[in-house]
Amino acid sequence: MSNIKDTLDTLINIDGALGCAIVDYTSGMILGSQGGGVDLELAAAGNSNVVKAKLHTMESLGIKGGIEDILITLSDQLHIIRPSITNEGLFIYLVLDKGKANLALARRKVSDIESSLSRV
């Protein structure tokens, strides 16, 4: 089981990582962050709305289950949003340099990291 600091230390060491954060999407507030690539405070608030909108849409459509991850591809960056299973209301946010990152490997590592995140 990892705490927030250990989780962030592991995330920022993923190949191509520019920045990362653990976010409470109910409030849009960051619990911890490292690095940059974008304004992580602003991104946390905006991506909290993305997660809430997707959950609302899934509920409206009667889709059962949860979100595994949300991938946002930009011209130079990849953004991975991974809601926590063990910590409802939280998500991991990872910003990657598109030219340096291996998306499949990054998604796998974020999944493994999320599953080891201890209850906050």
Buried (B, 14 or more C-beta within 10 A) or exposed (E): EBBBEBBBEBBBEBEBBBBBBBBBBEEBEBBBBBBEBBEBBEBBBEBBEBBEEBBEEBEEEEEEEEBEBBEEEEEEBBBBBBBBEEBEBBBBBBBBBEEEBEBEEBBEBBBEBBEEBEEB
